[in-house]
């Protein structure tokens, strides 16, 4: 855990969140600044700063995070209409919080990406 990481503080229960899923390794909660009707962040409970920092030992964890995204899309009724899964990496990639996280977005027609 990182003492100054907002997501680590959420994992530790020091900051509130609207949790939608939790297991031993992963936590998912609603984004406080949603960009779509459904906007959930899926994070590892262990602090990993970004996708650039994952190693071969993290393969199972990354797969687990994507499986959680699929499961939540079904639970939140966006699976049939479609959804987007996004990982921003680094400042130029749009990452704001430096704790690896996956955005699950849906509930409306999302604009096309380049």
N, C-alpha and C positions, 0 to 999 in steps of 0.2 A: 504494500500500500504506500501511496505517496501522501504525505501530510497536507500538501497544498493543492491536491487534485480534487475538484468538485465531485467527480464521479466516484472516487475512492471514499469521499465523505458520505455520499449517498449509500454506497455499499455498507459502510459502517453504521448507518442509521443516524448520522449526525445532521444530515439535511433531509428534508421531506421529499418524497416523490410519489407519483401515482403508479405503483407497481402493477404490471399486468402479467408478469411471469418471473419465477425465480426457481433456480435449482442450486446445486452445490457450486457450480462454476460460472453461471450466467445469471444476469439480472436484466430485466426489460421493464422500461417505464415510459410513460408518455412524455414527449418533449414539451418543455414549458413555453416554447415559441414555435408552435406547430406551423408547418408549411403546407399542410394538407389536412383534411378532416381526420384522417388517421395518421399520426406521426409518432412512432414509437422508437426509442433508442434501445439497442440490445448491446450490452457490454459484458466483457469478461469481469469477474470479480477480482481477479488478479490484475494489478496495474501493468499494462503494456502501453507505452506512449502512443504508438501508431502502427499501422500496417507495415511500415518499413522496419519495425523492431521485432516482428515475429520471426521465429526460427522453426526448424524442422519439428521440434517437440510440440509446437503449437498447432499442428495440422488438425488434430482431433478437435481442439477447442474451436478453431475457425469453422469446421464443419458443423459443430454443435450450434454455433451462433446462427448459421444459415438455416439449420433445421428448425431452430426456434422461430426464425423469421417466417418460415413456411407455416408452422403450426399457428403462430399468432395471426397470420393473414387469414387462415381459416376461421379461427376463433372470433376475429373482429369483423368477419363478413366482407372481406375485400378480395378473397382468393378468386372467386368466380369472375369478377369484373377486371381484375388485374391490379398489380401493385409494383412498386419500385423498391429495390434494395440498393443502398448507396453506402460506400465507405470513402470518406475523404481522407487524404493522406498528405500531411504537411501543410504549411501555411498557404503555398500557392495552389494546393488542391482543395482549399476551403476548410481545412480542419481548424476548429476554434478551441475545442477542449482536447488536450493532449493525453487522452486515455482512449485506446482503441474503442470504436463504437460503430455499429451498423444502424443506419436509418431505415426504417420500414415506413413507407409512405403509400397512401391510397385513399380511397373513398371519393375520388373525383378523377376526371380525365387529367392526366399529367402531361405537361408539354414534352415534345420530342427533344431528345438530346442530340447534339451534333454527331 
